[in-house]
Amino acid sequence: MRHDVISMLGAAELHLVERLGLAYVVEEIEKVIHDCDVQNRDNYLKFDRRGRRIQLSVQDREAIWAIYDIYQTQREKFRIDSWEFMRMIASRQLVADKGFPRYNALFVDEVQDLSLTSRRLILNLVHDCRFLLMTDDPAQSIYVYPPRWKDVDAALDFRGRRSFILRRNYRSTKEIYRSIESLRLDSDDDTAIGVPVPQFTGPRPTWMVAPMAKHAEVVANAVRALNKHYPLGNMGVIVRTNDDARRFDRELRDLGIAAAIVNRDKHIDLGSDTVHLITAHSAKGLEFPVAIVPGISDKNYPGAIGDATMDDSSQEAEDAAKRLLYVALSRACRHLVMITDLDMPSRFERELDPDQWEHAL
């Protein structure tokens, strides 16, 4: 399908793809046109692309919409739908079908990561939005800028008596919060309310440094040391990718550490006798008494995001990676162990204060 779309592009569209990269153009279609349900060319030309650092001219937008038209034709030909497209269609159908069964009440967690279309979808899944309860923590968003509620529905305003703020954090300790606070990227979401204050104290987190090839061994040693105070099931090893999870699973088992990858078939059981392996994306919204985060290098955080000059699209990717690292580290409730790469340290390490950390267990 990719080849078919590229072969149908005109000179202006090809030039745009060469300049911005095909991945960015696809992301513009999915994250802006589909996720925000931009229904026609004229609306797209004037649409507020909130959070997108690259400024697009009218000619750029014309070219992207021309690519989108071709993409739609090929999508129908090959019968390929993205999740963003399916959510958009589901939202439209739900709005149009007033007879579709609605919930009397609905609770939705992790709202900060819902796109505009997803937010519109949940609003239309309940009979009366007065009986819709949502929880939102802008600091835990893995997106740079979540949509504003007023863009979802002009009548929505969650400030004042329609919202309440949980100002106390009973999940993590003051020491963990202080050690990673500098990585936090605040959102300008219209429900942003600051950071709940941690109520508990605990040990300072541990920052360990080793060559990447040794990270599994460092994790194994950390697990053995911490197992004196915490059962294995209390520990989560949070890695960057699914491939990393499989690799650590093999290597930890070879080192005598019982581990299990968290997925649809294997859920978290804090009372189990195995360490939990989970990706940073999957860990969002979860927590562990002990979180061990290996593999922190520039290869993983931020990863491949462009050349050293850092254009605007690369900066978007860097911001997203920084948010993801914050999410990974903030999964710890009582004890945090961070393992960074000796040879390719992450640029985000420069924002951390070593004096807030212990450097050995």
C-alpha positions, 0 to 999 in steps of 0.5 A: 500500500505504501508503494501504491500511495507514493507512486500516485503522488504529484511533485508537490506532494513528493517534495513535502514527503521528502522534506517532512518524512513519510512517517510525519505525514502519516502521523499528521493524517492519524493524529490530526485528521483522524484523531480530531475528526477533521472532516473536509479540506477547508476545515483542515486548512484552518485547523488549529494543529495544537501541539504540532511544532512544525508550522505548515503553510497553506501549500503544505496543508493542501499537499497533505490533504491531497495525500490523504485523499489518495490514502483514503482511496487505497485504504478502501481498496486494501480494506486496511483501517487504523485504530484512529480511523475506526474510532473516528467512524465509531464516534460519528455513528454513535452521534448519528444513532440516538437510539443506540443504548447508552450507559446510565453512568460511566467512569473513565480512567487515564483521560489525559491520553484520550484523543479528541475523537475518543473523548467525544466518543465517551461523552456520547456513551452516557445518557447524561454527562452529569453522570460521567466521571473521569480521572486525569493526570496530565503529568502521566500523558505520553502525548505532548498536548492533549486536546482541550475539552472545549474543542470536544464540545463547546458546552463543556467546562470542567472547572469549578464545581464540576471538578475536584482536585486530589491534592495528596499523593498516597502512591509514591514517596517524596524521595521518588518524586523529588528525584524525577521531578525535573523530567516532568513536562507539564501539560497546558490541558484545560484541566491541568491542576499541578502535582499532588503532594506525596504524603509518604517518605522512604529510601532514596532511589538508586541510580546505577550505571553499567554497560548495556550488555550488563544491565540484565546482570545489574537487574538480577543483583538488584532483585536479589538485594531487594528480595530481602525486603520485598517479595518478587511479585512486588517488583516490576522491571520496566523496559522500552520495547517488547523485544527488550522484555523478551530479552530480559526474560531470557537473560534473567532466567539464565541468571536464576531470577524467575520472571514473567512478561505482563501481557493479556495472558499474564496479569500482575500478581503482587503475591506471585513468586516472579518478577514482572517484566513490562514495557513503559507504554504498558506500565502507564496507569500501573504501579509497583512497590519496587520499579527497576528501570534498565536500558536508559540510554540515548538509544532508548530515551529518546531513541532515533529522532533525527539528526543533531540539529533537532528540527521541530518534528524531532523535538516533538519526538524527544518530548514524547520520549521524555514523558515516557521515561517519566512514566516509567520511573514514576511507576515506583511506589516505595523503591526505585532503581534506575540503570543507565548506560555507561557508553551512551547515556541518555541526554535526559540524565543531565536534568537529574540531580545525582545528589537526590539518588543513592548510587549503590544498593 
